[in-house]
């Protein structure tokens, strides 16, 4: 059985960025959380429980998303982009 590795891990984060050709843009203050303990603290402070509905705006590559979705009853995210989407 394979163990899931959290996104908030320097190696996994870098692999995801490389896979999708993404780079942090320092001029926009973009950073990636790579310490799962910090994310656990954020979720704990937010007091997210299995009874909560959560909306996240700007999920990035999903490090916080992953932790919130594990705790919340229902979870939605909104990703804003400057690209035109065609359906």
Secondary structure, DSSP 8 states (H G I E B T S, - for coil): ------S-BHHHHHHHHHHHT----GGGT-----BHHHHHHHHHHHT--TT-EEEEE--TTSHHHHHHHHH-SEEEEE---SS----
